[in-house]
Amino acid sequence: MKTPFVSKDQLDQITKEFPTPFHLYDEKGIRETARAVNKAFAWNPGFKEYFAVKATPNPSILKILQEEGCGVDCATDVEVMLAKKLGFKDISFTSNDTRAEEFVYAREAEAMINLDAYEHIAFLDEVAGLPETVSLRYNPGGVFSLGTDIMDHPEESKFGMTKAQLLQGYKELKAKGVKNFGLHAFLASNTVTNDYYPTLAGQLFELALEIREETGVELSFINLSGGIGVDYSPADKQNDIAVIGQGVHEKFDQILVPNGLGKIKIFTELGRFMLAPHGHLVTKVLHLKDTYRHYVGVDASAVNLLRPAMYDAYHHITNISNPGGKVQVVDVTGSLCENNDKFAKNRELPEARVGDILVIHDTGAHGFSMGYQYNGRLRSAEILLQEDGTAKMIRRAERPEDYFATLYGFGLDE
Ligand SMILES: *Cc1c(COP(=O)(O)O)cnc(C)c1O
């Protein structure tokens, strides 16, 4: 059973003020999760969560996280610009296949640079010079498994560098005068287990010892990156960040502390875990259609939430207008001229009637941000449900003018 963070009465009020579809975020939940993450790692004095901006690049959301002590991880110069405009001090820059201008900009912005490739050491040095602090992204290859469960296939991932490259990289960086070093790895995505971070941490802590042995470099920080998942499906177990933090703590005490590396700071770059459960895509039923299946047509589409179309991802749906309705098996569809524009397939849902409001759950991360404008469908507004229970618009919906803006003067007259 998954329950929306907003009540029917609240949503009736909100939809009177703001037309559907829109993304709704829960300030209270966001703060609670940020505090739980900070508490879980409070044993590590240098701990910092660098929220992955790409998950939810909205200034009001980022400000809330800033107030809770988070930094930000940016993948592009534009994301760094956003972070600078918001006054973030703790900015990391984890990009790949990076343009020279972006490294130059990241250096000027004093973002902490995390290099994806061994080849980027020479490139960064040439185009922007090496900063005092450099982090390297590791890819161990093979498969990443927990016990007998294969979690992901790093060998197929374009990210990170091999161990030999990593060791060579630290040697070269040290020889070139770099003073502080970090290690980063992101080996599995959306993990629904409390063992991912502790297992990853154990591997990286062992590697930290090897790095010191082989290169003389003592790491300043180890970045466990993202990858902690959420319970998209009611069948999934929720991760317990307190247990996860404790598991990393145990590895830290077993491996690093006895070897004199107890000063290493732990960083995380969580996106999904921080925000996904605290967002809903709120949409209205426009049409019902019966052919070979029963279709519930809504006013949102894949441009508002791409994950179901792109990954066949499950997002739970609640019919908040008719929760006790007779259960029917339906496909919930958007309006794009693409048959993959379905939020649910063969899903059991209480009877949906034209005008009903549906809540699509867990859209707070990689939801709005993966949006696009296919078919001339424009991006929706984002609304924040504040701690005092009132709702505030934190991004307006796009208008046709926004869609035309890049075309004026190019065959289109204003
Ligand atoms: C996407 C990304 C994250 C966040 O991943 P989640 O699965 O949302 O936690 C963190 N770090 C980097 C480098 C990323 O690309």
The ligand as an SDF file (V2000), in Angstrom:
LIG
                    3D

 15 15  0  0  0  0  0  0  0  0999 V2000
   22.8120   10.3840  -11.5330 C   0  0  0  0  0  0  0  0  0  0  0  0
   23.9950   10.5070  -10.6410 C   0  0  0  0  0  0  0  0  0  0  0  0
   23.8390   10.5000   -9.2580 C   0  0  0  0  0  0  0  0  0  0  0  0
   22.5080   10.2900   -8.5800 C   0  0  0  0  0  0  0  0  0  0  0  0
   22.0590    9.0050   -8.7580 O   0  0  0  0  0  0  0  0  0  0  0  0
   20.7490    8.4900   -8.0150 P   0  0  0  0  0  0  0  0  0  0  0  0
   20.5470    7.1330   -8.5680 O   0  0  0  0  0  0  0  0  0  0  0  0
   19.6720    9.4520   -8.3580 O   0  0  0  0  0  0  0  0  0  0  0  0
   21.0490    8.4860   -6.5600 O   0  0  0  0  0  0  0  0  0  0  0  0
   24.9670   10.6760   -8.4880 C   0  0  0  0  0  0  0  0  0  0  0  0
   26.1890   10.8660   -9.0390 N   0  0  0  0  0  0  0  0  0  0  0  0
   26.3680   10.8900  -10.3650 C   0  0  0  0  0  0  0  0  0  0  0  0
   27.7230   11.1110  -10.9100 C   0  0  0  0  0  0  0  0  0  0  0  0
   25.2900   10.7050  -11.2110 C   0  0  0  0  0  0  0  0  0  0  0  0
   25.4790   10.7000  -12.5380 O   0  0  0  0  0  0  0  0  0  0  0  0
  1  2  1  0
  2  3  1  0
  2 14  2  0
  3  4  1  0
  3 10  2  0
  4  5  1  0
  5  6  1  0
  6  7  2  0
  6  8  1  0
  6  9  1  0
 10 11  1  0
 11 12  2  0
 12 13  1  0
 12 14  1  0
 14 15  1  0
M  END
$$$$
